[in-house]
């Protein structure tokens, strides 16, 4: 039978189950913090200030203020329908393609409001790339999947070198270097997702947005993507939407918890998963609801 927790419908779990989950998450974040301490950035690359996003009359995101630090992995967590993906898509204006979407407040990239005058949305999406929930390679060769974006945007460098560098950064080069002219659709799901990451990297962005990139992958492919995310933050800022608490604990430096469109809490992942300030955060990460 469902139980109520802070006004939210919850799945009834025993205290022992919640404690075991909390201990497991704490062990993950402590191991990550010890292995790879997060760098400190003075200025965020992206900043939301009282950001509200509406679909018609419905406010999917409400009054969210959030900083995304440079060259760190920020995870956005929360139950289905809480506004995670809407917030993520706003960061490179992908919501522009959804009818009756409106935005209020400010969303700054490098100090400029991306919804203000003077921003070219196409240029913004080059600087802030995106990887979607399901792999979506083009029905073209592996080479053309990576090269296509730079080609149509007037890239003047050595294209073959760019393709190789992008595939190497996506940890895919060794697996595909002898079949670059074969169809990308012949790759496994995990390989296709890494190809999509290489495709985004080839546009030489500063920020990579990832909307549940492992949700359709098996555990081995998921581990490849998580290892890759950990490597990518040396060169890119990564914002990751995930339902998976263990994944957030393994790969993120900071975590933001959304519920019903509102930002409940944000902070270092090591603190959020061990001593959160808000009891709703504790209830969510230990599986008491959501």
ZISUL-V732843 format. One record per residue. N is the residue number from 1. SS is DSSP state (2 for helix, 1 for strand, 0 for the rest). PSI is psi in radians with two decimals (NA if undefined). OMEGA is omega as a letter, one per 30 degrees, with the letter a starting at -180 (none if undefined). Layout:
[[N;SS;PSI;OMEGA] [N;SS;PSI;OMEGA]]
This chain:
[[1;0;2.47;a] [2;0;2.61;l] [3;1;2.77;l] [4;1;2.35;l] [5;1;1.96;a] [6;0;0.70;l] [7;0;0.17;a] [8;1;2.51;l] [9;1;2.28;a] [10;1;2.69;l] [11;0;2.23;a] [12;0;2.17;l] [13;0;2.72;a] [14;0;2.70;l] [15;2;-0.59;a] [16;2;-0.70;l] [17;2;-0.81;a] [18;2;-0.72;a] [19;2;-0.70;l] [20;2;-0.73;l] [21;2;-0.75;l] [22;2;-0.73;l] [23;2;-0.68;l] [24;2;-0.77;l] [25;2;-0.73;l] [26;2;-0.73;l] [27;2;-0.70;l] [28;2;-0.85;a] [29;2;-0.59;l] [30;2;-0.68;l] [31;2;-0.71;l] [32;2;-0.78;a] [33;2;-0.66;l] [34;2;-0.62;a] [35;2;-0.63;a] [36;0;1.40;l] [37;0;2.44;a] [38;0;2.47;l] [39;0;2.71;a] [40;0;2.23;a] [41;0;2.32;a] [42;0;-0.69;a] [43;0;2.36;l] [44;1;2.59;l] [45;1;-0.55;l] [46;1;2.42;l] [47;1;2.19;l] [48;1;2.33;l] [49;1;1.85;l] [50;1;0.83;a] [51;1;2.22;l] [52;1;2.29;l] [53;1;2.21;a] [54;1;2.49;l] [55;1;1.76;a] [56;0;-2.13;l] [57;0;-0.21;a] [58;1;2.18;l] [59;1;1.79;l] [60;1;-0.54;l] [61;1;2.31;a] [62;1;2.03;l] [63;1;0.77;a] [64;1;2.23;l] [65;1;2.14;a] [66;1;2.35;l] [67;1;2.40;l] [68;1;1.86;a] [69;1;2.63;l] [70;0;2.39;l] [71;0;0.75;l] [72;0;2.90;l] [73;1;2.06;l] [74;1;2.13;l] [75;1;2.40;l] [76;1;2.05;a] [77;1;2.88;l] [78;0;2.84;a] [79;0;2.91;l] [80;0;2.41;l] [81;0;0.17;a] [82;0;-0.11;l] [83;0;0.12;a] [84;2;-0.96;a] [85;2;-0.61;l] [86;2;-0.79;l] [87;2;-0.76;l] [88;2;-0.83;a] [89;2;-0.48;l] [90;2;-0.45;a] [91;0;-0.33;l] [92;0;0.43;l] [93;0;0.56;l] [94;2;-0.38;l] [95;2;-0.23;l] [96;2;-0.43;a] [97;2;-0.06;a] [98;0;2.19;a] [99;0;2.57;l] [100;0;0.52;l] [101;1;2.34;l] [102;1;2.65;a] [103;1;2.37;l] [104;1;2.91;a] [105;1;-2.86;a] [106;1;2.55;l] [107;1;1.88;a] [108;1;2.37;l] [109;1;2.09;a] [110;0;0.69;l] [111;0;-0.07;a] [112;1;2.41;l] [113;1;2.04;a] [114;0;-0.27;l] [115;0;0.08;l] [116;0;3.08;a] [117;0;2.60;l] [118;0;-0.16;l] [119;0;2.23;l] [120;0;2.05;a] [121;2;-0.58;l] [122;2;-0.76;l] [123;2;-0.67;l] [124;2;-0.74;a] [125;2;-0.37;l] [126;2;-0.70;a] [127;2;-0.51;l] [128;1;1.66;a] [129;1;2.92;a] [130;1;2.45;l] [131;1;2.23;a] [132;0;3.06;a] [133;0;-0.77;l] [134;0;2.46;l] [135;0;2.35;a] [136;0;1.04;l] [137;0;2.64;l] [138;0;2.65;l] [139;0;1.05;a] [140;0;-3.10;l] [141;1;2.85;l] [142;2;-0.78;a] [143;2;-0.85;a] [144;2;-0.50;l] [145;2;-0.72;a] [146;2;-0.64;a] [147;2;-0.37;a] [148;2;-0.85;a] [149;2;-0.92;l] [150;2;-0.66;a] [151;2;-0.85;a] [152;2;-0.20;l] [153;0;0.26;l] [154;0;0.47;l] [155;0;2.30;a] [156;0;0.03;a] [157;0;-2.89;l] [158;0;1.89;a] [159;2;-0.72;a] [160;2;-0.66;l] [161;2;-0.70;l] [162;2;-0.74;l] [163;2;-0.82;l] [164;2;-0.81;a] [165;2;-0.73;a] [166;2;-0.73;l] [167;2;-0.62;l] [168;2;-0.78;l] [169;2;-0.51;l] [170;0;0.17;l] [171;0;0.70;a] [172;0;-0.26;a] [173;2;-0.85;a] [174;2;-0.46;a] [175;2;-0.36;a] [176;2;-0.02;a] [177;0;-0.43;a] [178;0;0.09;a] [179;0;0.69;a] [180;0;-0.45;a] [181;0;0.01;l] [182;0;2.81;a] [183;1;2.37;l] [184;2;-0.38;a] [185;2;-0.23;l] [186;2;-0.15;a] [187;0;2.78;l] [188;0;2.93;a] [189;2;-0.76;l] [190;2;-0.69;l] [191;2;-0.72;l] [192;2;-0.68;l] [193;2;-0.67;l] [194;2;-0.58;l] [195;2;-0.71;l] [196;2;-0.61;l] [197;2;-0.76;l] [198;2;-0.69;l] [199;2;-0.72;l] [200;2;-0.72;a] [201;2;-0.62;a] [202;2;-0.40;l] [203;0;0.02;l] [204;0;0.99;a] [205;0;3.02;l] [206;0;-0.52;a] [207;1;2.46;l] [208;1;2.12;l] [209;1;2.29;a] [210;1;2.02;a] [211;1;1.63;a] [212;0;1.03;a] [213;0;-0.22;a] [214;0;0.09;a] [215;0;-0.46;a] [216;0;0.23;a] [217;0;2.72;l] [218;0;2.95;a] [219;2;-0.64;a] [220;2;-0.81;l] [221;2;-0.64;l] [222;2;-0.74;a] [223;2;-0.67;l] [224;2;-0.78;a] [225;2;-0.72;l] [226;2;-0.73;l] [227;2;-0.69;a] [228;2;-0.77;l] [229;2;-0.74;l] [230;2;-0.62;l] [231;2;-0.62;a] [232;2;-0.49;a] [233;0;-0.20;l] [234;0;-0.45;a] [235;0;-0.35;a] [236;0;2.69;l] [237;1;2.30;a] [238;1;2.28;l] [239;1;2.14;a] [240;1;2.15;l] [241;1;2.29;l] [242;0;2.56;l] [243;0;-0.22;a] [244;0;1.90;a] [245;2;-0.69;l] [246;2;-0.67;l] [247;2;-0.79;l] [248;2;-0.72;l] [249;2;-0.62;a] [250;2;-0.66;a] [251;2;-0.28;a] [252;0;2.65;l] [253;0;-0.63;l] [254;1;2.66;a] [255;1;2.40;l] [256;1;2.27;a] [257;1;2.08;l] [258;1;2.49;l] [259;1;2.18;l] [260;0;0.75;l] [261;0;-0.09;a] [262;1;2.54;l] [263;1;1.96;a] [264;1;-0.77;a] [265;1;2.59;l] [266;1;2.51;l] [267;1;-3.07;l] [268;1;2.39;a] [269;2;-0.69;a] [270;2;-0.65;l] [271;2;-0.77;a] [272;2;-0.61;a] [273;0;-0.01;l] [274;0;-0.84;a] [275;0;1.14;l] [276;0;2.69;a] [277;0;-0.57;a] [278;0;2.27;a] [279;2;-0.44;l] [280;2;-0.62;l] [281;2;-0.81;l] [282;2;-0.76;a] [283;2;-0.67;a] [284;2;-0.84;a] [285;2;-0.37;l] [286;0;0.10;l] [287;0;0.31;a] [288;0;-0.35;l] [289;0;2.94;l] [290;0;NA;none]]
